[in-house]
């Protein structure tokens, strides 16, 4: 596993080793597609990702803090 990757309960839902087999750019495309209703709201991608990250952080799913600003 990449040393920058910290596991979480969501990653553990995947088959063992599968997370590391998928390139980061593919994970990003999946996340953005899901966060923007299949790409229908691409102009809202950054805000949607930050909001989801914030929700995951505050619910203890991920340890990495989201940025304080709404748009990076």
Secondary structure, 3 states (H helix, E strand, C coil): CCCCCCCCCCHHHCCCCHHHHCCHHHHHHHHHHHHCCCCCCHHHHHHHHHHHHHHHHHCCCCCCCCCCCCCC
